[in-house]
């Protein structure tokens, strides 16, 4: 059950609407289910509805007129709250709706229980699934009702009502979600043949620009060069940038002027100060490498950075963890620009849905998540080519990150963010299966001779005995055998690189351990073959591993990112 609360200054207009036919003749049998004293006149059950409606308005406004004579009437004196049940809920009776209405006006401070001076209110039902509560905000003592944070208090009471009545328990937010399009915006989008409102399309446009920009100035430059949008950059008298506004081309008001949206109105993290915080001093790897060094594969760098996020979420403080989740959201925003055309719809949906999981009441410490941001921006010069192995490798890790993000939000009771992360998984899994099909098939076609495969199978049993049979029975085993053979031809020892791939992360939550190992081996094989001294150091490290203990949520976390211990990016 959800509530929508607003204020106004026309009691008669609201009552006329509640007892009228509705905007599309959707109102049926409008009638009163409850009132402040139980004896309010009901136009829906009167032979003269117009006269009764005027009488009801006069009763509601009685104290308002008294307060006006004393100069104490509020300008917005009408309080309007609509309560709507979920589509899955049973049809509630009038008596049940009456009890729910009384609980809401009491919880919000409109008419506290047991208070004889509570505001005058009525609850009107004109559909099976919802009611409207109309009240005037003047109390019996002619003071204005104290109803601050009424939406939060109503929402909290509705959560209890859902449990008491056995109704669908709605996923509730923490007031960090982006503003939803209004009904007028949605209807305008449908009239113009769009599935999403202008506000939503502009939000995606801005987020995409942020995901590939390397500085605040480049962000604004990308935005101004984007097709079908107008951008208005605002400045302080000193000449420094204050903010920006953006409008969709062709989206105008009745006067023909563009309908502008500031960044903060699109989403809380899209204001210019928040964007500047993320993009200032961003370390971006060079797009060219010295001739004496082989240029690292940007997809491998992005995958390695993303693969560290689950560990960060488990071991870092909340502010750092939130920053890594936000950085992963930027990576998803950038992927549709880099992916083949057939994968873009699923990747765009994944980015749109995961946007809700990138924010919470926990303020992100943005300077702790620059590695992934830098790697993603380097991908602008390395779009998906060839068989698409780089994209498939990144999406395989993205599934792990989305799962870890859902787990992190669940521990902190961020219900909307958990739902968004789970929905993101569906889109990412579909995109991964499409992206991985071709590169896995190409590897499988180059399957090494059977004697080599048998040797690799024996090494697999020695290195990962718990997963050996599962991997060998997986259709991706042929691709893994090819990847190990390619690594061997590059100078790597198959058993050693397989052990290194298995040690990067446990395979317990992998749907296909064979495919996970394929991408890890593929990425590790691109690295230079370690020297004897490096191998000896790895052996010593493996003999005495350093394990960081997860930070309990209930205790103040240790600063794992103090300057003296900060790893190189």
VOGU-3710 file (C-alpha; in Angstrom, 3 decimals, decimal comma):
1> xxxxxxxxxx> 0,000/0,000/0,000  1,347/3,412/-0,923  0,465/6,977/0,035  0,618/10,174/-1,983  0,316/13,416/-0,018  -0,122/16,964/-1,288  -1,345/20,362/-0,099  -3,699/22,872/-1,684  -6,005/25,799/-1,051  -9,322/24,765/-2,635
11> xxxxxxxxxx> -11,442/22,519/-0,441  -14,456/22,768/-2,728  -12,399/21,826/-5,794  -11,006/18,721/-4,132  -14,404/17,529/-2,884  -15,897/18,201/-6,332  -13,204/16,034/-7,913  -13,580/13,188/-5,388  -17,329/12,981/-5,946  -17,139/13,663/-9,678
21> xxxxxxxxxx> -16,716/11,229/-12,582  -12,912/11,553/-12,692  -10,647/12,577/-15,546  -11,595/9,534/-17,615  -14,905/8,543/-16,002  -13,010/6,113/-13,786  -14,818/7,003/-10,537  -17,531/4,555/-9,519  -19,937/4,918/-6,608  -18,124/7,716/-4,716
31> xxxxxxxxxx> -19,116/7,680/-1,054  -17,852/8,478/2,415  -16,234/5,700/4,455  -15,073/7,735/7,481  -14,949/11,282/8,843  -13,657/13,260/11,807  -16,774/12,629/13,924  -18,578/9,900/12,005  -21,515/12,185/11,170  -20,271/14,212/8,194
41> xxxxxxxxxx> -22,771/14,602/5,327  -22,164/12,221/2,411  -22,962/13,609/-1,071  -22,659/10,110/-2,479  -25,649/8,925/-0,451  -27,805/12,041/-0,773  -30,761/12,801/-3,027  -29,337/16,287/-3,610  -25,614/15,692/-4,053  -24,798/19,298/-4,981
51> xxxxxxxxxx> -26,371/20,765/-1,857  -24,844/18,078/0,351  -21,444/18,664/-1,220  -21,638/22,379/-0,363  -22,659/21,492/3,176  -19,707/19,129/3,512  -17,284/21,801/2,291  -18,735/24,305/4,747  -18,290/21,848/7,625  -14,677/21,133/6,623
61> xxxxxxxxxx> -13,848/24,830/6,289  -15,589/25,966/9,484  -12,414/26,364/11,531  -10,572/27,794/8,527  -12,979/30,741/8,397  -12,595/31,254/12,133  -8,807/31,283/11,800  -8,993/33,719/8,889  -10,795/36,253/11,062  -7,858/36,071/13,468
71> xxxxxxxxxx> -5,301/36,193/10,654  -3,996/32,713/11,511  -5,124/30,640/8,525  -2,422/28,830/6,541  -2,106/29,640/2,834  -2,177/25,969/1,846  -4,969/24,821/4,116  -6,011/21,610/2,314  -4,297/18,308/3,148  -4,892/15,558/0,578
81> xxxxxxxxxx> -3,708/11,972/0,997  -4,518/9,128/-1,370  -4,005/5,554/-0,173  -3,750/2,843/-2,824  -3,587/-0,901/-2,289  -1,253/-3,115/-4,324  -2,733/-4,961/-7,320  -2,037/-8,244/-5,498  -4,104/-7,241/-2,452  -7,623/-8,435/-1,776
91> xxxxxxxxxx> -10,492/-5,958/-1,990  -10,854/-4,201/1,344  -14,250/-3,419/2,821  -15,472/0,083/3,674  -15,002/-0,630/7,377  -11,405/-1,714/6,805  -10,670/1,395/4,751  -12,264/3,523/7,498  -9,963/2,038/10,136  -6,935/2,533/7,871
101> xxxxxxxxxx> -7,903/6,181/7,293  -8,160/6,831/11,046  -4,742/5,296/11,602  -3,184/7,487/8,906  -4,636/10,810/10,123  -3,546/9,901/13,647  -0,022/8,921/12,600  0,532/12,029/10,478  -0,662/14,489/13,121  -3,774/15,601/11,246
111> xxxxxxxxxx> -6,066/14,124/13,886  -4,052/12,473/16,688  -5,908/9,740/18,514  -7,750/11,045/21,554  -7,229/14,701/20,581  -10,611/16,551/20,562  -9,026/19,446/18,672  -7,841/17,351/15,753  -8,418/18,610/12,215  -11,638/17,937/10,335
121> xxxxxxxxxx> -11,251/15,285/7,664  -13,187/12,869/5,472  -12,232/9,664/3,646  -13,875/9,145/0,255  -13,892/5,920/-1,740  -14,650/5,933/-5,450  -12,778/2,772/-6,532  -12,114/-0,674/-5,139  -8,369/-0,243/-4,669  -7,945/3,209/-3,081
131> xxxxxxxxxx> -9,394/6,000/-0,960  -8,755/9,737/-0,626  -8,465/11,599/2,660  -9,303/15,313/2,503  -8,672/17,514/5,534  -8,331/21,153/6,475  -5,197/21,879/8,464  -6,788/24,138/11,094  -7,290/22,478/14,470  -10,078/23,106/16,965
141> xxxxxxxxxx> -7,830/25,488/18,915  -7,293/27,344/15,592  -3,641/26,394/15,407  -2,218/24,853/12,240  -1,736/21,096/12,434  1,794/19,827/13,014  2,246/17,328/10,192  5,921/17,599/9,327  7,383/14,512/7,666  3,846/13,303/7,089
151> xxxxxxxxxx> 4,908/11,154/4,147  7,454/9,281/6,255  5,082/8,787/9,172  2,291/7,673/6,825  4,644/5,264/5,066  5,758/3,797/8,387  2,147/3,324/9,455  1,293/1,709/6,116  4,069/-0,827/6,641  2,404/-1,817/9,910
161> xxxxxxxxxx> -1,039/-1,868/8,238  0,241/-4,245/5,567  1,349/-6,697/8,242  -1,827/-6,335/10,302  -4,122/-6,930/7,323  -1,982/-9,529/5,556  -1,455/-7,291/2,514  1,396/-7,167/0,017  4,445/-5,650/1,732  5,668/-2,879/-0,539
171> xxxxxxxxxx> 9,418/-2,360/-0,974  10,157/0,965/0,659  12,939/3,425/-0,047  15,192/5,776/1,869  14,330/8,975/-0,028  17,476/8,805/-2,173  15,699/7,644/-5,323  15,495/9,871/-8,369  12,238/11,755/-8,783  9,642/9,806/-10,711
181> xxxxxxxxxx> 8,003/11,385/-13,750  4,645/12,951/-13,065  1,453/11,639/-14,593  1,466/14,553/-17,051  5,035/13,717/-18,100  4,147/10,068/-18,637  1,069/10,913/-20,699  3,114/13,353/-22,791  5,697/10,645/-23,484  2,986/8,240/-24,636
191> xxxxxxxxxx> 1,468/10,888/-26,906  4,829/11,498/-28,541  5,534/7,785/-28,998  8,167/7,308/-26,273  8,265/4,618/-23,605  10,097/6,845/-21,131  9,381/10,390/-20,004  11,713/13,248/-20,933  13,023/13,394/-17,361  14,076/9,729/-17,485
201> xxxxxxxxxx> 15,719/10,022/-20,904  17,670/13,089/-19,814  18,800/11,284/-16,679  20,276/8,475/-18,780  21,943/11,010/-21,088  23,634/12,799/-18,198  24,729/9,574/-16,507  26,272/8,338/-19,741  28,200/11,602/-20,151  29,491/11,312/-16,576
211> xxxxxxxxxx> 30,600/7,714/-17,136  33,006/8,582/-19,956  34,140/12,084/-18,964  37,566/12,535/-17,400  36,963/15,980/-15,909  34,044/18,287/-15,048  34,862/20,418/-18,080  34,842/17,441/-20,432  31,518/16,318/-18,960  29,915/19,618/-19,935
221> xxxxxxxxxx> 31,595/19,494/-23,348  30,225/15,995/-24,015  26,791/17,106/-22,882  26,711/20,162/-25,149  27,754/18,019/-28,141  25,029/15,440/-27,499  22,300/15,327/-30,133  18,706/16,317/-29,337  19,425/18,116/-26,073  19,856/21,749/-25,048
231> xxxxxxxxxx> 22,319/22,617/-22,282  22,454/25,838/-20,262  25,664/26,240/-18,234  25,342/28,646/-15,319  28,219/30,677/-13,876  29,043/32,564/-10,699  29,974/36,257/-11,045  33,590/35,129/-10,654  33,309/33,097/-13,862  33,377/29,690/-12,168
241> xxxxxxxxxx> 30,786/27,132/-13,162  27,833/27,026/-10,773  25,723/24,337/-12,415  23,851/23,299/-15,521  20,355/22,787/-16,850  19,348/20,420/-19,622  16,272/20,125/-21,819  15,173/17,648/-24,440  14,840/19,052/-27,937  11,158/19,448/-28,759
251> xxxxxxxxxx> 10,045/19,158/-25,130  8,402/22,543/-24,596  5,723/24,105/-22,438  2,550/25,827/-23,617  4,520/28,981/-24,404  6,942/27,075/-26,597  9,882/27,410/-24,196  12,131/24,405/-23,423  11,326/22,528/-20,228  14,576/22,698/-18,280
261> xxxxxxxxxx> 15,761/20,204/-15,681  18,644/20,906/-13,325  20,999/18,033/-12,572  19,878/17,799/-8,943  16,264/17,435/-10,085  17,170/14,531/-12,369  18,869/12,615/-9,536  20,534/13,509/-6,219  23,996/12,534/-7,507  23,746/14,437/-10,808
271> xxxxxxxxxx> 24,132/17,957/-9,422  27,247/19,664/-10,746  29,009/19,732/-7,332  28,481/15,959/-6,975  29,719/15,317/-10,517  32,746/17,558/-9,963  33,574/15,598/-6,807  33,676/12,377/-8,796  35,629/13,680/-11,776  38,178/16,001/-10,169
281> xxxxxxxxxx> 41,732/14,587/-10,201  40,569/11,406/-11,895  43,576/9,255/-12,789  43,159/8,230/-16,404  45,738/5,842/-17,872  47,458/7,115/-21,015  45,920/6,048/-24,307  49,333/5,347/-25,761  52,163/3,326/-24,301  55,921/3,599/-24,881
291> xxxxxxxxxx> 57,155/1,535/-27,776  59,248/-0,569/-25,416  56,160/-1,699/-23,475  53,139/-3,548/-24,682  49,968/-1,573/-24,087  47,816/-3,309/-21,433  44,427/-4,535/-22,578  41,830/-2,008/-21,297  39,166/-4,697/-20,948  41,513/-6,729/-18,769
301> xxxxxxxxxx> 42,224/-3,675/-16,614  38,525/-2,900/-16,202  37,762/-6,527/-15,366  40,537/-6,701/-12,777  39,300/-3,487/-11,146  35,695/-4,709/-11,065  36,681/-8,111/-9,713  38,104/-6,443/-6,594  34,778/-4,775/-5,730  33,206/-7,740/-3,849
311> xxxxxxxxxx> 36,268/-7,858/-1,598  36,034/-4,117/-1,056  32,377/-4,454/-0,095  33,201/-7,140/2,452  36,262/-5,508/3,971  35,912/-1,720/3,600  33,991/0,845/5,581  30,534/1,766/4,334  31,535/5,058/2,678  34,222/3,342/0,610
321> xxxxxxxxxx> 31,942/0,443/-0,282  29,213/2,822/-1,443  31,747/4,576/-3,678  32,706/1,293/-5,348  29,050/0,500/-6,026  28,589/3,949/-7,560  31,672/3,431/-9,735  30,279/0,101/-10,928  27,076/1,916/-11,843  29,141/4,285/-14,002
331> xxxxxxxxxx> 30,698/1,275/-15,709  27,240/-0,040/-16,597  26,294/3,417/-17,917  29,270/3,323/-20,298  28,822/-0,227/-21,619  26,028/0,528/-24,136  28,411/2,949/-25,883  31,035/0,224/-26,250  28,963/-2,893/-26,943  27,673/-4,248/-30,258
341> xxxxxxxxxx> 24,245/-3,058/-31,306  22,453/-6,320/-30,490  23,606/-6,177/-26,849  22,726/-2,554/-26,182  19,045/-2,978/-25,176  19,856/-5,356/-22,310  22,877/-3,314/-21,210  20,849/-0,091/-21,270  18,163/-1,686/-19,119  20,801/-2,989/-16,706
351> xxxxxxxxxx> 22,232/0,525/-16,356  18,799/2,115/-15,884  17,755/-0,390/-13,226  21,052/-0,422/-11,320  20,954/3,383/-11,045  18,706/2,929/-7,984  21,332/0,740/-6,308  24,101/3,331/-6,674  22,762/5,607/-3,914  21,752/5,232/-0,293
361> xxxxxxxxxx> 21,824/7,301/2,870  25,505/6,369/3,162  27,622/9,123/1,624  30,148/7,680/-0,835  33,829/8,465/-0,364  34,461/9,008/-4,054  38,274/9,180/-3,939  38,392/5,483/-3,001  36,933/4,141/-6,257  39,060/5,702/-8,966
371> xxxxxxxxxx> 40,650/2,523/-10,362  37,491/1,253/-12,056  36,468/4,742/-13,181  39,833/5,269/-14,829  39,775/1,856/-16,510  36,284/2,411/-17,898  37,249/5,749/-19,392  40,212/4,128/-21,107  37,774/1,787/-22,860  36,580/4,700/-24,981
381> xxxxxxxxxx> 39,595/4,023/-27,189  39,039/0,249/-27,167  35,465/-0,601/-28,191  34,403/-4,206/-28,578  36,087/-5,776/-31,588  36,782/-9,256/-32,863  34,985/-12,036/-31,021  33,991/-9,799/-28,053  35,945/-11,775/-25,447  36,791/-8,597/-23,511
391> xxxxxxxxxx> 33,154/-7,611/-23,056  32,127/-11,168/-22,140  34,929/-11,314/-19,579  33,794/-8,036/-18,000  30,128/-9,085/-17,927  31,068/-12,336/-16,202  32,600/-10,290/-13,381  29,710/-7,802/-13,484  27,345/-10,615/-12,474  29,504/-11,229/-9,415
401> xxxxxxxxxx> 29,590/-7,518/-8,536  25,806/-7,103/-8,851  25,306/-10,114/-6,579  27,741/-8,687/-4,022  26,015/-5,289/-4,191  22,646/-6,908/-3,495  24,122/-8,729/-0,502  25,734/-5,518/0,823  22,494/-3,544/0,547  20,477/-6,374/2,134
411> xxxxxxxxxx> 22,667/-6,320/5,242  21,864/-2,621/5,605  18,146/-3,071/4,877  18,200/-1,015/1,677  15,146/-2,733/0,206  14,793/-0,766/-3,018  18,494/-1,080/-3,774  18,347/-4,852/-3,222  15,441/-5,168/-5,647  17,288/-3,030/-8,208
421> xxxxxxxxxx> 20,439/-5,162/-7,966  18,452/-8,369/-8,404  16,661/-6,982/-11,441  19,993/-5,859/-12,859  21,237/-9,427/-12,631  18,517/-10,584/-15,018  19,558/-8,094/-17,703  23,273/-8,703/-17,197  22,856/-12,462/-17,379  20,980/-12,192/-20,667
431> xxxxxxxxxx> 23,622/-9,836/-22,061  26,451/-12,099/-20,865  24,963/-15,188/-22,472  24,683/-13,334/-25,770  28,172/-11,833/-25,527  29,918/-15,044/-24,403  28,438/-17,369/-27,014  30,755/-16,372/-29,882  34,106/-16,193/-28,023  33,446/-19,459/-26,163
441> xxxxxxxxxx> 32,514/-21,181/-29,428  35,650/-19,814/-31,100  37,821/-21,186/-28,294  36,046/-24,550/-28,332  36,649/-24,909/-32,071  40,403/-24,743/-31,402  40,234/-27,545/-28,843  43,740/-29,074/-28,421  44,487/-32,759/-29,148  42,922/-35,304/-26,815
451> xxxxxxxxxx> 46,192/-36,205/-25,125  46,674/-32,536/-24,189  43,091/-32,365/-22,942  43,642/-35,456/-20,772  46,798/-33,930/-19,286  44,980/-30,690/-18,505  42,103/-32,668/-16,937  44,561/-34,393/-14,570  46,020/-31,021/-13,598  42,505/-29,709/-13,024
461> xxxxxxxxxx> 41,845/-32,558/-10,564  45,031/-31,669/-8,710  44,441/-27,900/-8,561  40,662/-27,645/-7,941  39,503/-31,124/-6,929  36,221/-29,814/-5,491  35,136/-28,418/-8,872  36,942/-30,750/-11,270  34,010/-32,966/-12,205  31,666/-29,976/-12,538
471> xxxxxxxxxx> 34,133/-28,224/-14,832  34,820/-31,314/-16,951  31,095/-31,886/-17,522  30,518/-28,242/-18,450  30,204/-27,435/-22,183  32,771/-24,679/-21,588  35,498/-27,222/-20,727  36,694/-27,317/-24,321  37,079/-23,521/-24,272  38,975/-23,721/-20,964
481> xxxxxxxxxx> 41,328/-26,370/-22,373  42,060/-24,081/-25,326  42,665/-21,101/-23,020  45,110/-23,148/-20,932  46,900/-24,327/-24,072  47,187/-20,745/-25,338  48,634/-19,734/-21,969  51,146/-22,577/-22,206  52,212/-21,430/-25,676  52,790/-17,964/-24,190
491> xxxxxxxxxx> 55,248/-19,443/-21,680  52,949/-19,957/-18,702  52,666/-23,221/-16,781  49,025/-24,434/-17,111  48,790/-25,824/-13,580  50,276/-22,661/-12,109  48,029/-20,274/-14,024  45,013/-22,461/-13,257  45,900/-22,319/-9,563  46,271/-18,564/-9,766
501> xxxxxxxxxx> 42,879/-18,243/-11,473  41,207/-20,427/-8,839  42,796/-18,453/-5,990  41,471/-15,095/-7,182  38,029/-15,856/-5,811  36,018/-18,819/-4,573  33,874/-20,483/-7,224  31,016/-21,374/-4,886  28,598/-18,758/-6,215  29,520/-19,144/-9,888
511> xxxxxxxxxx> 26,810/-20,574/-12,150  29,515/-21,981/-14,437  32,945/-22,368/-12,790  34,334/-23,447/-16,166  33,371/-20,163/-17,822  34,715/-18,160/-14,886  38,054/-19,960/-15,212  38,097/-19,397/-18,975  37,995/-15,626/-18,576  40,461/-15,560/-15,710
521> xxxxxxxxxx> 42,970/-17,725/-17,528  42,449/-15,663/-20,680  43,215/-12,468/-18,760  46,140/-13,862/-16,735  47,752/-15,282/-19,859  48,129/-11,746/-21,210  50,485/-10,881/-18,383  54,245/-11,361/-18,733  55,552/-14,744/-17,684  56,787/-14,386/-14,079
531> xxxxxxxxxx> 60,513/-14,754/-13,442  61,990/-17,340/-11,093  62,376/-14,687/-8,386  58,719/-13,671/-8,781  57,618/-17,291/-8,570  59,601/-17,754/-5,361  57,947/-14,649/-3,879  54,509/-15,971/-4,868  55,282/-19,286/-3,174  56,280/-17,543/0,038
541> xxxxxxxxxx> 53,137/-15,392/-0,096  50,948/-18,445/-0,612  52,575/-20,182/2,352  51,683/-17,321/4,730  48,692/-15,473/3,325  47,544/-12,169/4,815  43,844/-12,228/5,490  41,859/-9,121/6,261  38,969/-9,663/8,630  35,595/-8,268/7,523
551> xxxxxxxxxx> 34,589/-5,167/9,440  31,445/-5,754/11,542  28,636/-3,433/10,564  27,778/-2,652/14,168  31,306/-1,512/15,057  33,232/1,545/13,844  35,312/0,260/10,919  39,052/0,540/10,774  40,420/2,860/8,131  41,705/0,356/5,617
561> xxxxxxxxx> 42,664/3,117/3,231  44,966/5,294/5,288  47,424/7,180/3,073  50,382/5,141/4,224  48,677/1,874/3,241  46,900/2,999/0,088  47,721/0,631/-2,780  48,866/1,929/-6,107  46,081/2,507/-8,603
//
